[in-house]
Amino acid sequence: MSLIEAIVLGLVQGLTEFLPISSTAHLRIVPELFGWQDPGAAYSAVIQLGTVAAVLIYFRSDLVKLTVAFFQGLVRRQPFATLESRLAWFVLVGTLPIGVCGLVLKKHIESSLRSLYIISGSLIVLALILFVVERIASHKRTLADMRWRDGILIGLWQALALIPGSSRSGTTLTGALSLGLRREDAARYSFLLSIPATSLAGLFELKHLLEADARPSALALWTGTLVAFGSGWAAIAWLIRYLRTRSTLVFVVYRVALGLALIGLLQAGVLQPLSGVENLTPPEQPVKPSVEKQVTD
């Protein structure tokens, strides 16, 4: 992987991780359009650590409050007494579905599910669901109004993001909005909920990436991660300001347009659905010939 590729992919990762337009889709599409090899799910997960660092630093005061409240609640045997302690528990519980499903579906996520047909379909379907939710949601509830049911349901929505093209930000935003949360509160909770899942995924894949025989250089990894950090920070700040006064309609239109364009390019043969994707099939194991008993006279 060249330095230019690392910079471009880091920029794409950072800008699309927190916007409801799917970073996985763009990290799969951009290399295909430029004729580069698909960086793979492992590289994508590792440079996510840059965006994790961005959200950790951006929400550092919130995270300190949640962490302190969580442990204070345990010590005082009142784990759900404050808003901060409840949010901490909601984030933990909401992370379980994507963690379990991610381990079960890992092989498919890294191979066949990265088909551009699946990505295009996910872009369009989730955009239409978000559009419907925007129209019928009340947009009145705040984080203080969240209950256990909300934390669990949004966690289940987040698990849908394992389907490439769905967007973790997009599914959690959709789930939070469907429960009546205001757009800004839905975005804030989506960012907080992203921390455990993306951190664990990045660290898990980093271990496997470093153990692999063929992998991007350390320079490419560091460059992509740092660029993802800077662009991710900018995306967080912009999205929060944007959703204070505007709806998610622009993202709905963008997703549908991108999905339809992708289908058109696939049908025209400009793009191939699985070209360059890593680990599509497991290596064949050599078959040992059976030993036949020879009978001698």
Disulfide bonds with the S-S distance in Angstrom:
none
